Amino acid sequence: MSGHRPLAVVIGMPGAGKTRVGREAAQMLNVDFADADIEIEQEVGMKIPRYFKKYGEPAFREVEADVIADLLESFDGLLALGGGAPMTESTRDALADYIAAGGKLVYLEADRHEAMERAARGGNRPMLNGDANKRWMKLYEERDPVFREISNLHVHTHGSTPRVAARKLSNMIQERIVHVTGSGIEPYDVCIGEGTLNRLPEVLGQDVLRVALIHTQPVQRHSDQARALLRQTGYEVYDMLIPDAEKGKTIDVAKTIWKRLGEIGFTRSDAIVGLGGGAATDLAGFIAATWMRGIRYVNCPTSLLAMVDASTGGKTGINTDEGKNLVGSFYTPAGVLADLRTLKTLPRDIFTEGLGEVTKSGFIRDTEILTSCRSMPRSSGTSTVTIFSVRRSRTWSPSSSSARSASRPTTFPMT
C-alpha cells in the first residue's frame, strides 16, 4: 500500500448522482476520480449484475468490502462508493477509521423522487429488480439513517444540475473546520469556505420545525439565498429584518423580535439564524439565549470582523444608553458558517476594519499571522479568513487557548 488516503469519499442512494457529480467535482478539484463499482468490475472481470446473478449478494459484498478497503489506503483522489457499500459492517469500520484520520465522508443527498426516477431509468441495478420504486424506497428507509450517522459531510442536491451539485461538493470538500470545545460549553464547528451557507439545514438539524431568519438590509442577497435554501429543505421560515450595524443592537429591536416570536408561537423546537455583520449575529444570539431560556441558533457572518471575532465564542448582547454590550450572555451557537463568498461584496473600508482584528491576534499570540497578511495580495479578500483561522489546527478550546489536534494552536481569540 502507498499510504495515501482519498481526498473525500462520496456515498448516497442509487440515482443520487455519485458517479457523474463526483467525476465533475474531481475535475474542478484537479484530482483523480475513482468509482468503486468500476474497480470491482475490473477486479472480478465481469459486470456487477452478472456477478450478482452468478454468485449472489453476500459474495459481492465481500469483494466490494475488500476493494474499498484497498482504495481507502491507496487512492488519493475523489472516491465514490456503490449505494449499498456502507451497509457492510467491515466497510463502515474502514470508513470510521478513515474519518478518524481526518477523512471526509460525504453523503450526497438528492431529492428522493429525482433519485428514484434516475435509478429506475438507468437499469442494471440488481438491488432494484422487480418493482424498482418500491425497492428503492425500502432501501432508502434502511440506508438513510446509516448514511446520516456515519458521514461527516452532507451535500443537498435537490433541484440542482449535475454541475451545480458538483460545485457544491467541491466547495464542501475544500472547506476548513475549526472545532471549538471547552469546559461548560457544547462543542460546535466553525465551517469556513465558499458555499458553507449550504450547510445551514445540516447544522440546524431535522428536529427544528421553524426558523427565524434575523438579518439586515445590506445582506439581502445572502438572506434571500438562506431563506430559499431553508424553505426548499422543508423549514418554515420567518423573515426578521433589523436595522443595520449598532442600531440593530438595542432593547427596542429585541422587544420587537420577542413580540413576533410570541405571536408566531416559537417553542424550543424552533431555531434562530443570525445572518449579517457582528451586530446582527450579536443580537440573534441574544434573542436565542433569552427566548424560552435558550433555543438553538446558527451564526452566518457576512463581514470579515464577524467571521474572525463577533460570531464565534458565544458572545451575545445588546447595547444600552450607558454603553455597548452591557447586557448579554455567553451562549454558544450550534455552528458558525463563514461563507467566504459574502466577502466579495464587502465594502473595502468594512473589510479593512476586519483586518484590524486579524492583525491584533497576530500581535497577541501568533506572529505568523502577520507574516501571512504581509504576503497576501492587496486585492485578496477571501483568503484572509483562511490565513487567520484555518491555516493550522481544527480544534480550539476557549478554556486553554490550545489546539486539541496534532497541528499548532489555532488563533481564534475568544475574549
N, C-alpha and C positions, 0 to 999 in steps of 0.2 A: 504493500500500500504506500501511496505517496504522502499520506498525512494531510491531504487537502480536505477542505470542507466546503460544501455548497455555499454560495453567496446567500441563497434563500431556497426553501423548498415550498412548493405550492401543492395544496390539497383542495379537494372540492368534490361536489357531486358530479355524476355523469352529465355532460352537457353544459357544465359551468364555463367551459372555455379554457381549461387549464393549459392545453397544448397551444392553441392559437394565441391566446393572450400572453402566455408565458414566453413563447417564441418572440413575439413583438417586444415585450418588455426586455428580454435579453439583448435584442438588437439596440434598444435605446440605451441600455447599460453597457453595451460593448463587451458582453461576456458570452460564453458558450451556453447553449441550451441543450438539455437532455430530457427526454420523455422516458420514464421508467418502463412503460409498456413496450416501447420500441426496443429498449435494451433487453427486455425479457424475450421478445420475439427473436432477437439475434442470438440470445443465449440458447434457446430451445430449438431454433431452426424451423419455426413454423408460426403461423398467425395464432393469436391468443384464442379466438373462437374455436379453432381446430384443436388446440391443446386442451381447452376446457372439455370439449366433446370426447376426446380420446382418453384423457387421464383424470378428469374431474376437478372440481374446485379446490379440494384440500391439497392436491399435488401442485396445482398452480400457485396457491398462496405460499407454499413452501419455497418454490422457486422465486416468486416475487419478493419474499422477505430476504432471501439471500442476495439477490441482485441489488435491492435497495440498501442493504447493509454495506455492500461493497461501494456503492455510489456515495454514500454518506461519508466514506473515509477516503475517497479517491477523486471525486469530481468537485471542481471549484467554481462552476458556473451556476446557472439557474436550473433547478431540477423540478419537474412536475411528476407527481405520483398518480397512479391509477386510482379511480374513485373508491375502491374498497380496500386499498392498501393499509390505511391506518387502523382498520378494524382487526388486523392481526396483532396479537399481543407483543410478539418479538419486534415487530416494526414500530409499534408505539414506544417500546422501551428504547429502541435505537434513536427514535426522534426525540425522546426526552433527554437522552444523552447529548444529542446534537444541540438542543436548546440550552442545556446546562453549560455547554461550551461556548455560548454566545450566538447560536444559530437563530435564524428567522424562519419560523414555520407559518406560512400564510394560508389562511382559509379564504379561498376565493368564493364569495357568496353571491351567486346570481339569483335573480328572481326565479322562484320555484317553477312557475308556469313556462317561462322562457327556457330554462334549463331542461325541463321535462320535454318540451317540444323539440328542442335541438337533439336531445338524446334519442328520442323515438325516431326522428327523421334520419339520424346518422346511421342507425342499424349497426350490425356486427358487435353487439354488446350482449354477451352470454347472460349476464345478470338481469337483463330486461326481456328475456324470452317470454312469450305469452302476451298478456295484457301489459304493454310497456308502461303506460301511465300509472296503472295500479301498482306495478312492481317498483317503479321509480319512487312513488310516494311512500311505499313500505320501507324502501331502503333509506329514504330521507329521514323518516321517523327514527330509524335505528342509528343512522350515522351522524346526523346533525349535532346531537348532544355531545357525541365523542369528539367531533371535529372542533366544536367550540371549546371544549375542555382542554384539548392538547395543544391547540395553536396559540401563538403569542402575537399574531397579527391577523387582522381581518380586513379584507377589501370587498366593499359592496359594489357590485357592477350593475345593479338594476337600471335598465334603460340605457346603458352605456354602449357605444360602439366598441368593437374589439380594440381599436386604437386608443380610445379614451380609457377603457378599462386597463390597457397595458400601461398607460401613463400613470394611472392611479397606483398600479402595482409597483412600477419602477420608483415612483416618488416615495412610497411607503418603505421599500427596501432600502432606500438611501437615507431614510430618517435616522436621527440620532435620539437616544433616550437617556435622560438623566433620572435615575431612580432616587427619590427623596424619602428618607426614613429617619427615625429618631424616636426617643422615648416620649410617650404621651401623644403621639400623632398616628393617624392612619397613613401608611406608606402610599405614595402616589407617584405617577410618572410625569415628567415634563418632556413632551414629544416635540422635536424641532426638525423642520424640513419643509419642503414645498409640498403643499397639499395635505398637511396634517389636519386641516379642518374636516377632512373626510372621515376622520376617526371619531367625530363627535357622537354618533349613535353608539359606537362601541364603548366609549368611556361612560356615557350616560347609563348604559345597560338596559336590559329588557324589562326590568321591574318598574321603570319610570313610565308614568302614564302621560303627564302633561309637562310642558316646558315653558317657562317664562324667559323669553329672549330679551335681555336688557342690553341696549346699545345706544350709540349716539348717531346723529345725522351724518357726520363726515365719513363714517364707515358703512354707509348704507349698502354699497355694493357687496361688501363682505357679509353683512347681516342678511341680505337677500339670499345669498348662497347658503348660509347656515339654515335659514328658515325653510328653503326648498328641500334641502337635504333631510332635515328632520321630518318634514311632512311626508316626504317620499318614503321614509323609513317607517312611518306609521304613528309618529308622535303628534299630539295635539299641541300646537304652538300658539302662544300668546305674545304678541309683539309689544314691547315696552320701551318706547323712545324716551331718553332722558337728555337734559341739557349737556352740552359738551364741556369737557375739562372740569375744573373745580366747581363750576356752577351746578354740576350734577351730583356733587357730594354733600348734600345738605339734608337736614331732618325733614324739610318740606318735601323734597323729592322722595325720600324714603317713605314718608307717610302716604304719598300718592301710590307708590308701588304696593305697600302693605294693604291699602284700601282695595286696590284692584285684585290682589291675591285673595283677599277675603270675599270679594264679590264673586270671583270665579269658583271659590271653594277649594283652594290649593291645600293639599294634605302632605303628609310625609312620604307619600308615594310619588310626589311630583318633584321637579328639579328646576334650578336656576342656571342659565348660561349667561355669563358676562362677556360681551364682545366689544372691544374698543381699547382705548388707552388705559393708563393706570387708574385714572379717576373712575372710569366705568367698571373696571374689574374690582376696585376697592368697594364701590357701592354694591355691586352684585354679590360679592362675598359677604358684605354686612347684612344684606337682605336675607341671604341663605342662612347665615348664622343666627339670625334673630327670629325668622319665621318658624313657628312651632318648635322653638328651641334648637333649630338646626335641621336643614334639609340638604340634599345632595346638590352640589354645584360644580360647574366646569368653567374654567377661565380660558378665553380665546383672545390673548393680547394681540393688538394690531400695531403697536408702536415699539420701537427698539427699547425704550425705557421700561415699558410694561413687560416686555419679554425677559429682560435681564434682571428685573428687580420687583416691580409692583405686583405682578400676577403670581409670583412664586413665594411660598413660605407661609401662606395663610394669613397674610396681613390684610385685614378688612377694616373699614371705618368710614366715618363721615367727619366733616368739619363743623365747627361751631363758630359763633361770633368771636370767641376768645382765641381761636387758633385752629390749625389743621390737625386732623386725625386725633382729636382729643376724645372722641367716642368711637369705640370699635372693639374688636376682639381678634384673637388668633384662631382661625377656623380653616382647616386645610381643605383644599378642593379635592374632588375625585380625580382630577387630572388637569394639566395645562397643555394646551395645543398652540404652539408657537408656529404659525404658518408663515413661512418666510416670504410668500407671495405678497402678503399685505405690506411689506416694507417697500415694495416697488412703487407704491402710490403715496408714500410718506413724504411730506414736505421736507426739504433739506434742513431747515432750522430745527424741526422736531427730531429728525434723525440725529443731528449733531448733539442735541440735548441728551439723547440716549447714549451717545458715545462717551459723554462725561461720566456716566455710571460705570461703563465698561472700564475706562482708564482708572477710575477711582479704585476699583477692585484690583487692578494691576498693581497700583501703588501699595495697597494694603497687604496683599497676600502673594501675588504671583506676577513677577516682573516679565515673565514670558508673554503675558497678555499684551504688555506694552510693545514688546518686540514684534508680535504678530500684527498689532494695529499699525505700527510704522511701515510694515512691509505690505499692508493691504492697499490695493489700487484705490486712488481717490474716488473713482466712480463706483467702487464696490459698495453694496448695501447689504444684501442678504448674508454675505459671508461673515459679517461682524458677530452675529449671534452664534454662529458656528465656532468661530475663534474663541469666543468667551465661554460658552457653556458646554461645548461638545467635544472639543479637541482632546479631552482627557477622559476621566472615568465616567461611569454610568450610574454611580450611586453616591449620594451625598447625605450626610446626617447633620441636621442643624444643631444637634447637641454636642457633636465632636468636631465639626468642620473638617471631617476627614472622609476620604473615599472608602467604600466597602469592597471595591474590586481591585484587581491587580494593578490598575493604572495609577497615575498620580491623582492627587485630590482635585476634584472639580472646584470651580470658584464661584458658586452661587452664593453670594453673601446674604444671609438671612438675618437682617438686623431689625 
